Amino acid sequence: MSSVRIPQQNGVVEKQNRTLVEAARTMLIFSRAPLFLWAEAIATACFTHNRSIIHRRFNKTPYELINGRKPDILYLYVFGALCYPKNDCVDIRKLGAKGDIGIFIGYSADSCAYRIYNRQTKKIMETMN
């Protein structure tokens, strides 16, 4: 426990938060993503950090320490990568676009899906493809 509004008592947690915020800032700048996606960037930085940084004391990732197995990193993608989510519009004409333009912003917390910001609809969507 620590006192309210005294960050000096939580040095480890404050350093971890700073690390995640700096990673998110770097990801947003590098990808040229809109700044309102800052929460998605922090969540993605945390997700990646838990699967890639090895804890010195145990020589394992945080994911391994909690789940008892190595994380599958084959499905990791670069934040801000250009992607083309499937267009869910009912009325797609013969020569209409079957996909929209989007940017990859993270991973779903509930399922094995990716979170994508659709630039045309200005919405965040989750997709398996």
N, C-alpha and C positions, 0 to 999 in steps of 0.2 A: 504494500500500500504506500501511497505517497500523498502529500498535501496537494490541495487544489492550486493551480496556477504556479507551480514551482517545477519547471521542467528539469532543473538540475538533479532532482531526485530520480528521474527516469532517463538517465543518460543513454542506456542501451536502446530503449524504445525510441527516443528522440533521434538517435543516429540512424536507426532503421527507417523511420519515417522520412528523414532527410534524404537517405539513399533512394527510396522509392520515388519521392517527389523529383529529385534530380534526374532519375532515369525517365520518368514520365515527361519531364520538360524536354529532354533530349529527343525522345521519341516523337513528340508533337512537332518540334522544330524540324527534325530531319524529314518527317513525312509530309510536312506542310498541311497537317490536318487542322480543322477548325479548333479554336481553343476551348469551346464548350465541351469537347470530348476529353477533358482533363481527367475526369473520374474513370473513364474507360482506359485511359493510358496508365493510370496508377494501378488499376486492377490487373491489366496485362503485365505490367512490370512486376507486380507481386507474384502472379501466376508463373512467369518465367523464372523469377528469382528462386522460388521454392523448388523448381525442377532443375536448376543448373548450378547454383552456388553450393560448393561442398563445405560442410561444417568441419572446421579444423579438428575439433576434439574427437569426433566420431568417424571422420573420413567418409561421410555420407551426405546426401542432400537432405534438406528438411522433409521433402516428400518421402524419401526412404525411411527416415526416422519415424514418421507417423504411420505409413502404410506397410512397411516391412518389405517393400519390393522397389526395384528401380523404376523410375518414371519412363514412360514412352515419349520420346522427344521427336519422333518422326513426323508428327503432325504440327509442329510449331512453325509459325509463319512470321514474317516481318511485319511489325505494326505499320500501318499506312500503305501496305502493298495494294496495288490496283487489282480489283477483282470484278467479276461480272456475275452478280447473283441472278438467278432465274426470275424472269418477269412473271408475276402471279396474276397479271391482268387477265380477265376472262375473255375480253374481246381483242385477241391478237389476230390481226389480219395476215393474209398470206405472206406479205413481204414486210410485216412489222417486226420490230426488234423483240427477240425472245429473251434478251437479257438486259439488265440495267447496268450502269456504271457505279461501282461502289469502292469503298476502301475498307480493308481489313482493320478492325479495331480491337479484337480480342476473342476470348473463348467463353462459351456459355457456362454458367455455374450449375445449371440444372441437368444438362445433357451433353452429349458429345457433339456439340454444334459450334459453329463459328459465329461471331458477332460482326456484322457488316453495316457500315453507314452507307445508305443508298443516297447518292448525290441528287438523283432526280426527284425522289419522293421526300427527301430530307428526313428520313426516318431510320432508326436503327432496327435491323432485322436479324434473326437467327436462322441459319441455314446449315444443312449437313453437306451441301455440295461445294 
